[in-house]
Amino acid sequence: MNPALNLIDTTLEYRDGDGTLKALDRVNLSVKSGEILSLTGPSGSGKSSLLAVAATLIRPTSGLVLLDGIDATALSAQETAALRREHIGIIFQQPNLLPSLTALEQLQIAAHLRGESPKKSGTRAQDLMELVGLAGAAGRRPHELSGGQRQRVNIARALMGQPKLLLVDEPTAALDHERSAAVVELLVRVTREFNVATLMVTHDTEYVPLTDAEASMRDGQLTAPQAMAA
Ligand SMILES: Nc1ncnc2c1ncn2[C@@H]1O[C@H](COP(=O)(O)OP(=O)(O)OP(=O)(O)O)[C@@H](O)[C@H]1O
């Protein structure tokens, strides 16, 4: 079976004055369904660039970006957007929830934008709220939720699209210790339950042992993932 995400010799160059800067330097990485991988590394090492390329938001200068075996770099912009919609859930550091909508509605609008009928998406939205431990808070608006709860809504919303790949950018950056651990534990759980492949950028090395493996970036180069000791 093809890995959900497979980067092959992926290089991303930015213009830097008269020269170029390699934000990604022949990166090779695969993430399989049901696996959660931590991506660590110092500031400026290329983590966000890797997520953006994996999300098909930026096209690499060279190399391949395979999603379930489909090479996104060979597709048109329209085809790429469709592939992204089908395959990828993105969880940013800041949940970016709509202030006037309840937690449940944040999920329903995500489904609506994908063209799903409210009837079909309603049950799934409710199930997801329960899964992330927010069944009792489904009617609350973002300002009535804690930071940890907002991040849970963010995770549930990303799952509404039934993605095969979850790309997560610093999910614990704005949270205290207890809530951070709970959010990473939730990501591990949804990775298993939904058999999704998860790639999580984090600077909190404390939570890395909760995940399956760690790959580290430095100057655009990626180390081979090291499995966590059981
Ligand atoms: N749009 C851009 N144009 C030019 N250079 C860029 C651009 N985006 C990123 N870079 C450069 O590419 C390199 C990698 O940046 P990137 O943001 O991917 O690193 P990072 O590891 O995510 O850093 P941080 O942890 O601070 O977010 C850095 O040297 C950065 O300055």
The ligand as a Gaussian input file, in Angstrom:
#p B3LYP/6-31G(d) Opt

LIG

0 1
 N        8.677000      33.040000       1.518000
 C        9.983000      32.935000       1.768000
 N       10.891000      33.606000       1.038000
 C       12.215000      33.502000       1.284000
 N       12.751000      32.723000       2.248000
 C       11.899000      32.032000       3.027000
 C       10.485000      32.100000       2.838000
 N        9.884000      31.295000       3.760000
 C       10.888000      30.753000       4.484000
 N       12.096000      31.189000       4.065000
 C       13.412000      30.792000       4.587000
 O       13.499000      29.376000       4.455000
 C       14.163000      28.809000       5.599000
 C       13.253000      27.808000       6.264000
 O       12.148000      28.513000       6.847000
 P       10.929000      27.773000       7.579000
 O        9.936000      28.819000       7.960000
 O       10.475000      26.648000       6.753000
 O       11.643000      27.201000       8.902000
 P       11.002000      26.681000      10.269000
 O       11.856000      25.559000      10.731000
 O        9.568000      26.412000      10.062000
 O       11.171000      27.918000      11.240000
 P       10.226000      28.354000      12.489000
 O       10.335000      27.259000      13.510000
 O       10.860000      29.642000      12.929000
 O        8.850000      28.540000      11.928000
 C       14.538000      29.990000       6.505000
 O       15.868000      30.348000       6.225000
 C       13.564000      31.068000       6.076000
 O       14.133000      32.347000       6.298000

